[in-house]
């Protein structure tokens, strides 16, 4: 199944010069754990963990910090027509839980480890129903 069938299209974005305070407020308001940072195209991602580890844990004064200061760069992305297994391999190989989905370099959505786990759970449930239907009564 292509990733573009699974990805969320309502990805939250911000620019590299977005203040850290605004990023945190947006995460709160949008009820998300990450914001894809764009500069015409996806260039990084800021997660709630990034804010915790790079600002709070280091006791850094957030005033004056921007997305560029705290984002994870070297962004891993996935093409919209890639498959489920490619997404899981990329996440595992690079130790990430979120992959922005792109088509021709443009951001189309985001797929998360939670999204993939939810899909697997649904598939397991369907398989369990088949097994129950074919199992002899006890």
C-alpha positions, 0 to 999 in steps of 0.5 A: 500500500502506498504511503500517500494512502496512509499519510496525514495530509494536515501536516503542521509546518513552520519556517526556520525563523519561527520562535521556539515559543511559537513552535511550542504554542502551535504544538499545544494548539494543534495537539501534535508532537512535531512541526515540519520546518520548511524553507520552500521545501522540508529542511528539518523537523522540531519535535516535542523531544527536541524542545525538551532535550535542546532547550529544557534539559540544557537549561537554555534560555528559549528567548531568541531561539528559532526553529533552526536552532533546535530542529533536527536537520538531515531530515529523512523523508519518504516519497509519496509512492513508497510502500509501508515496508520502506517506511518502516525500514527508514524509521528503523535505520535512521531512528526516527518516528516521523517521516515527511511525505514528499512528491517532487520535493514538495511536502504532501503529508507526514507518516508516523510510527503511530500511524503504522502501528495503527494500520498493523493493529487493524490488519491483525484484527481483520486476520483474527476475525478470519481465524475466528470465523474458520475455527471449529467451535470448542 
